[in-house]
Amino acid sequence: MTDEQLHHLLLDNLSTAVLLLNDSLEICYLNPSAENLLAVSAMRLCGNSVSTLFTENDSPTPSLREALESNHPFTQRQATMVLPDQSQITVDFTATPLQTSVTRMLVLEMQQMDRLMRINREEALITTHDTTRNLVRGLAHEIKNPLGGIRGAAQLLSEDLGDEPELREYTDIISAETDRLCSLVDRLLGPTTMPKFVPVNIHEVLEHVAALAEAETRGAIAIKRSYDPSIPEISGDRGQLIQAVLNIVRNSIQALRNSNQKRPTIKLVTKIQRHFTIGKVHHKVICRIDIIDNGPGIPEDLIDRIFFPMISGRAEGSGLGLPIAQSAINLHHGLIECENGKGETRFTIYLPLDI
């Protein structure tokens, strides 16, 4: 391997976004992390002025030119960049002058700050979810023990009553309600078995859920798809993945049924995302699944608690579907996030492809 090949290999595998600017402050190279951060290919961006990436208020052009001329590094905090889809991200970056035998250049190293804040939020979400799950497990054990005694006593009492159907009706009610409460406790616990990891086609999972949703809504809600065919099979438990996605889709269905949306729509989107951190683990490549509906959105006072058990924005909701989905995805070393956008609610499932 030549030195040049080694340098390219190092740059291509850095998690830090790196841009190389010529002495006219035009972009002449960006590594894969920069392509991922800016959501644009190197072929499309190279040759453009770096100023096109920043808002007018945060344009670093004068400071970059000064760094180039003075041969001193320059750092800017919380600069706002504009992506090709007009969305904005916040970055910290350092510009380091580079002198070659024929020209001067600048190396830009960029770190997405809103992504770092999201990582901290994800870590807190995972920790909170684990704490809640352990608490529920303890409560479930304390609840199910006396329930077993109550059901057993009801059965014995029913046998002693013999041929008195009116009285046995009450013991039947006790047994039925005990079973219902046991079932509720089991649902609170979510998946109780570890996933059986086998190769799974995530698009087959989504199509299975879409078919169930279309049958359930009888075509009243449009299901649209936008799939990335390059996504390989993932390692997962097909049944648990179907349950997780179905719970989210059913949440969207209920939200749309309670809205005045004339064209209720759920969109299923898949894509590959590179250099992504879930909790404390950095993954080179992940599968991202977006489930988007054009319903009324989630109330702001609930959005930070939406994955907690028994939390629901609907009077008729059980508040168990989303926590169960989060538990299933966590068992796959993944994560679910939720956010309200302009006229839409987006649930995003992140599943690592390199486990």
PLY file of the C-alpha trace (Angstrom):
ply
format ascii 1.0
element vertex 355
property float x
property float y
property float z
element edge 354
property int vertex1
property int vertex2
end_header
0.00 0.00 0.00
1.42 3.38 -1.01
1.47 6.39 1.32
-1.23 8.07 -0.80
-3.50 5.01 -0.54
-2.94 4.89 3.21
-3.80 8.59 3.58
-7.01 8.12 1.58
-7.91 5.06 3.68
-7.44 7.05 6.89
-9.52 9.98 5.65
-12.28 7.71 4.34
-12.64 6.01 7.73
-12.56 9.09 9.95
-15.79 9.83 11.81
-14.89 13.54 11.63
-16.09 15.43 8.56
-13.09 16.78 6.61
-13.11 19.28 3.72
-10.12 20.50 1.74
-10.25 24.04 0.29
-7.96 25.55 -2.32
-6.58 29.10 -2.12
-9.82 30.43 -3.65
-11.78 28.78 -0.81
-13.33 26.33 -3.26
-14.00 22.78 -2.10
-11.67 20.28 -3.77
-12.14 17.24 -1.51
-14.50 15.94 1.17
-14.38 12.59 2.93
-17.37 10.19 3.33
-18.17 11.58 6.80
-18.47 15.06 5.28
-20.70 13.69 2.51
-22.92 12.12 5.17
-22.98 15.27 7.30
-23.81 17.56 4.38
-26.11 15.06 2.64
-24.40 15.67 -0.70
-21.87 13.79 -2.82
-18.29 14.95 -3.35
-18.89 15.03 -7.11
-21.71 17.54 -6.68
-19.98 19.76 -4.12
-16.40 19.94 -5.37
-15.67 23.16 -7.22
-18.20 25.19 -5.24
-17.24 27.97 -2.86
-17.37 26.98 0.80
-19.49 30.08 1.45
-22.46 28.36 -0.23
-22.64 25.98 2.74
-23.19 28.68 5.37
-25.91 31.18 6.15
-25.09 34.79 5.36
-24.85 35.70 9.05
-22.42 32.85 9.77
-20.30 33.10 6.61
-16.70 32.32 7.63
-15.15 33.56 4.37
-13.24 36.58 5.84
-11.88 34.52 8.74
-10.91 31.63 6.45
-9.09 33.99 4.10
-7.25 35.55 7.05
-6.27 32.07 8.33
-4.97 31.20 4.86
-2.90 34.40 4.55
-1.57 34.42 8.13
-0.92 30.66 8.17
-2.69 30.39 11.55
-5.51 27.94 12.43
-8.98 29.33 12.98
-11.87 27.86 14.99
-15.53 28.83 14.80
-18.18 27.64 17.26
-21.83 26.93 16.52
-21.84 27.97 12.89
-25.07 27.35 10.99
-24.76 25.41 7.74
-27.44 25.08 5.06
-27.85 21.65 3.44
-29.06 21.07 -0.14
-32.59 20.31 1.12
-32.52 23.73 2.90
-32.42 22.15 6.36
-29.86 23.58 8.76
-27.29 22.04 11.09
-25.04 23.53 13.75
-21.32 22.74 13.63
-18.05 23.61 15.28
-15.14 23.65 12.83
-11.41 24.24 12.76
-9.60 25.51 9.67
-5.92 24.55 9.48
-3.64 26.03 6.77
-1.75 23.53 4.63
1.24 24.61 2.53
2.13 22.46 -0.49
5.02 22.95 -2.87
2.83 24.90 -5.29
-0.11 26.38 -3.37
-1.77 27.02 -0.03
-4.83 25.11 1.11
-7.13 24.85 4.13
-8.25 21.71 5.93
-11.68 22.06 7.58
-12.55 19.62 10.37
-16.24 19.81 11.28
-18.18 18.41 14.23
-21.97 18.53 14.22
-22.98 20.00 17.58
-26.71 19.33 17.36
-25.78 15.68 16.67
-23.66 15.62 19.85
-26.59 17.02 21.79
-28.79 14.33 20.25
-26.32 11.62 21.31
-26.51 12.90 24.89
-30.30 12.86 24.63
-30.23 9.31 23.26
-27.99 8.12 26.11
-30.40 9.66 28.61
-33.35 8.03 26.82
-31.71 4.58 26.89
-30.76 4.96 30.57
-34.27 6.12 31.49
-35.82 3.29 29.51
-33.62 0.71 31.28
-34.47 2.21 34.68
-38.20 2.20 33.90
-38.02 -1.38 32.62
-36.28 -2.57 35.80
-38.87 -0.76 37.93
-41.73 -2.35 35.97
-40.13 -5.78 36.33
-39.99 -5.36 40.09
-43.58 -4.17 40.25
-44.72 -6.98 37.95
-43.20 -9.57 40.26
-44.93 -8.04 43.29
-48.27 -7.82 41.44
-48.27 -11.28 39.86
-47.53 -13.15 43.09
-50.78 -12.15 44.88
-52.70 -12.44 41.59
-51.74 -16.11 41.43
-53.08 -16.57 44.96
-56.32 -14.74 44.15
-56.92 -16.85 41.05
-56.18 -20.07 42.90
-58.56 -19.11 45.71
-61.27 -18.24 43.16
-60.91 -21.67 41.55
-61.18 -23.45 44.91
-64.20 -21.35 45.86
-65.82 -22.13 42.51
-65.38 -25.85 43.13
-66.89 -25.56 46.64
-69.94 -23.71 45.29
-70.91 -26.77 43.25
-74.31 -26.30 41.58
-74.88 -22.63 42.39
-74.38 -20.91 39.02
-75.36 -17.46 40.29
-72.55 -17.49 42.85
-70.07 -19.16 40.49
-70.61 -16.24 38.12
-68.77 -14.03 40.62
-65.81 -16.41 40.89
-65.64 -16.54 37.09
-65.46 -12.73 37.04
-62.63 -12.81 39.61
-60.70 -15.35 37.51
-61.26 -13.44 34.26
-60.22 -10.09 35.73
-57.17 -11.70 37.33
-56.15 -13.10 33.94
-56.71 -9.69 32.34
-54.48 -7.99 34.91
-51.79 -10.65 34.43
-51.94 -10.03 30.68
-51.59 -6.27 31.24
-48.52 -6.83 33.43
-46.98 -9.08 30.76
-47.57 -6.39 28.13
-45.94 -3.81 30.40
-42.82 -5.96 30.46
-42.61 -5.96 26.67
-40.52 -8.65 24.94
-39.51 -11.20 27.57
-37.26 -13.31 25.34
-34.02 -12.34 23.67
-34.26 -11.92 19.90
-33.44 -14.93 17.74
-31.06 -13.27 15.32
-31.37 -14.45 11.73
-30.97 -12.60 8.40
-34.07 -10.43 7.88
-35.13 -8.38 4.86
-36.30 -5.13 6.46
-38.42 -4.26 3.42
-40.29 -7.55 3.74
-40.99 -6.60 7.38
-42.29 -3.18 6.30
-44.44 -4.65 3.54
-45.96 -7.12 6.01
-46.85 -4.25 8.35
-48.14 -2.13 5.44
-50.45 -4.97 4.36
-51.83 -5.25 7.91
-52.33 -1.48 8.11
-54.11 -1.33 4.75
-56.41 -4.16 5.79
-57.11 -2.50 9.15
-57.90 0.92 7.65
-59.65 -0.48 4.54
-57.78 1.96 2.36
-58.91 5.04 4.31
-55.26 5.90 5.01
-52.74 5.94 2.16
-49.52 3.99 2.77
-46.62 5.34 0.70
-43.18 3.80 0.38
-39.71 5.11 -0.40
-37.21 2.27 -0.01
-33.45 2.14 -0.51
-32.86 -1.12 -2.43
-29.17 -1.16 -1.47
-29.93 -2.01 2.18
-28.70 -5.56 2.88
-30.41 -8.07 5.12
-30.06 -7.17 8.79
-29.52 -9.52 11.71
-32.70 -9.54 13.78
-35.79 -11.27 15.07
-38.45 -10.95 12.37
-41.39 -11.28 14.79
-40.08 -8.63 17.20
-39.24 -6.24 14.36
-42.73 -6.63 12.89
-44.27 -5.97 16.32
-42.15 -2.85 16.85
-42.95 -1.34 13.44
-46.62 -2.34 13.70
-46.97 -0.61 17.08
-45.61 2.63 15.62
-47.79 2.41 12.51
-50.87 1.73 14.64
-50.01 4.79 16.72
-49.99 6.81 13.48
-53.29 5.26 12.40
-54.97 6.27 15.67
-53.56 9.80 15.38
-54.87 10.15 11.82
-58.30 8.81 12.76
-58.54 11.56 15.38
-57.53 14.28 12.92
-59.36 16.31 10.30
-56.75 15.48 7.66
-58.44 15.19 4.26
-55.70 12.97 2.85
-54.35 10.95 5.77
-51.03 9.41 4.80
-48.37 7.24 6.39
-45.01 7.10 4.64
-42.42 4.34 5.15
-38.88 5.40 4.24
-35.62 3.46 4.44
-32.08 4.64 3.85
-28.48 3.86 4.71
-26.79 6.22 7.16
-23.05 6.18 7.80
-20.98 6.98 10.89
-23.83 7.08 13.35
-23.67 6.79 17.14
-26.37 4.94 19.10
-25.94 5.48 22.82
-22.19 5.13 23.37
-21.51 2.88 20.38
-20.32 4.30 17.07
-21.45 2.37 13.99
-19.93 2.70 10.54
-23.25 2.00 8.86
-26.86 1.70 10.04
-30.29 1.14 8.57
-32.62 4.08 9.14
-36.40 3.59 8.97
-38.68 6.64 9.03
-42.40 6.24 9.73
-44.04 9.57 8.93
-47.68 10.59 9.24
-49.42 13.89 8.47
-51.55 13.80 11.61
-51.92 16.42 14.35
-48.59 15.62 15.99
-47.73 14.69 19.56
-48.42 17.25 22.32
-45.21 19.00 23.35
-45.72 18.06 27.00
-45.77 14.36 26.04
-43.07 14.08 23.40
-40.22 13.60 25.91
-42.23 10.91 27.75
-43.86 9.16 24.81
-41.83 5.96 25.30
-42.74 5.64 28.99
-45.34 2.98 29.90
-48.94 4.16 30.33
-48.26 7.52 28.63
-50.75 8.32 25.85
-52.21 11.41 24.24
-55.54 9.63 23.68
-58.14 8.83 26.30
-58.64 5.37 24.80
-54.90 4.65 24.43
-53.15 2.08 26.61
-49.75 3.79 26.46
-48.01 0.43 25.94
-47.44 0.18 22.18
-44.50 2.59 21.91
-42.62 1.38 25.04
-42.92 -2.19 23.73
-41.57 -1.05 20.35
-38.65 0.73 22.02
-37.85 -2.38 24.10
-37.80 -4.59 21.00
-35.54 -2.21 19.07
-33.22 -1.78 22.09
-32.81 -5.57 22.14
-31.55 -5.21 18.55
-28.95 -2.64 19.77
-31.01 0.07 18.07
-33.08 3.07 19.06
-36.35 4.81 18.21
-36.62 8.60 18.16
-39.67 10.78 17.69
-40.06 14.37 16.57
-42.78 16.74 15.42
-42.10 18.48 12.12
-44.04 20.90 9.96
-47.36 19.15 9.47
-45.96 15.72 10.25
-44.88 13.36 13.01
-41.77 11.29 12.40
-40.71 8.13 14.21
-37.19 7.05 13.26
-35.83 3.56 13.92
-32.05 3.17 13.86
-30.75 -0.41 13.45
-27.02 -1.14 13.21
-25.88 -3.24 10.25
-22.48 -4.07 11.73
-23.46 -6.08 14.84
0 1
1 2
2 3
3 4
4 5
5 6
6 7
7 8
8 9
9 10
10 11
11 12
12 13
13 14
14 15
15 16
16 17
17 18
18 19
19 20
20 21
21 22
22 23
23 24
24 25
25 26
26 27
27 28
28 29
29 30
30 31
31 32
32 33
33 34
34 35
35 36
36 37
37 38
38 39
39 40
40 41
41 42
42 43
43 44
44 45
45 46
46 47
47 48
48 49
49 50
50 51
51 52
52 53
53 54
54 55
55 56
56 57
57 58
58 59
59 60
60 61
61 62
62 63
63 64
64 65
65 66
66 67
67 68
68 69
69 70
70 71
71 72
72 73
73 74
74 75
75 76
76 77
77 78
78 79
79 80
80 81
81 82
82 83
83 84
84 85
85 86
86 87
87 88
88 89
89 90
90 91
91 92
92 93
93 94
94 95
95 96
96 97
97 98
98 99
99 100
100 101
101 102
102 103
103 104
104 105
105 106
106 107
107 108
108 109
109 110
110 111
111 112
112 113
113 114
114 115
115 116
116 117
117 118
118 119
119 120
120 121
121 122
122 123
123 124
124 125
125 126
126 127
127 128
128 129
129 130
130 131
131 132
132 133
133 134
134 135
135 136
136 137
137 138
138 139
139 140
140 141
141 142
142 143
143 144
144 145
145 146
146 147
147 148
148 149
149 150
150 151
151 152
152 153
153 154
154 155
155 156
156 157
157 158
158 159
159 160
160 161
161 162
162 163
163 164
164 165
165 166
166 167
167 168
168 169
169 170
170 171
171 172
172 173
173 174
174 175
175 176
176 177
177 178
178 179
179 180
180 181
181 182
182 183
183 184
184 185
185 186
186 187
187 188
188 189
189 190
190 191
191 192
192 193
193 194
194 195
195 196
196 197
197 198
198 199
199 200
200 201
201 202
202 203
203 204
204 205
205 206
206 207
207 208
208 209
209 210
210 211
211 212
212 213
213 214
214 215
215 216
216 217
217 218
218 219
219 220
220 221
221 222
222 223
223 224
224 225
225 226
226 227
227 228
228 229
229 230
230 231
231 232
232 233
233 234
234 235
235 236
236 237
237 238
238 239
239 240
240 241
241 242
242 243
243 244
244 245
245 246
246 247
247 248
248 249
249 250
250 251
251 252
252 253
253 254
254 255
255 256
256 257
257 258
258 259
259 260
260 261
261 262
262 263
263 264
264 265
265 266
266 267
267 268
268 269
269 270
270 271
271 272
272 273
273 274
274 275
275 276
276 277
277 278
278 279
279 280
280 281
281 282
282 283
283 284
284 285
285 286
286 287
287 288
288 289
289 290
290 291
291 292
292 293
293 294
294 295
295 296
296 297
297 298
298 299
299 300
300 301
301 302
302 303
303 304
304 305
305 306
306 307
307 308
308 309
309 310
310 311
311 312
312 313
313 314
314 315
315 316
316 317
317 318
318 319
319 320
320 321
321 322
322 323
323 324
324 325
325 326
326 327
327 328
328 329
329 330
330 331
331 332
332 333
333 334
334 335
335 336
336 337
337 338
338 339
339 340
340 341
341 342
342 343
343 344
344 345
345 346
346 347
347 348
348 349
349 350
350 351
351 352
352 353
353 354
